[in-house]
């Protein structure tokens, strides 16, 4: 379960980074993190397309990983808290 938690945290961090790199209508942080070099290397259209696809793939991966983690944790529906032992 620790492995799944680490994977979810990594995907969430990557998703945050990809969202910050996107170039919204108002400018964005794209140029701060080397976006201008990416535009020169891939071209503006390819760079934007790649970032948008990465956003959707990472969001879907995070959604699926959270559902899988929920099933792995399991648990019964009768309470889920700490059971107190009667003496």
Buried (B, 14 or more C-beta within 10 A) or exposed (E): EEEBEEBBEEBBEBBEEBBEBBBEEEEBBBBEEEBEEBBEEBEEEEBBEEBEEBBEBBBEBBEEBEEEBEEEEEEEEEEEEEEEEEE
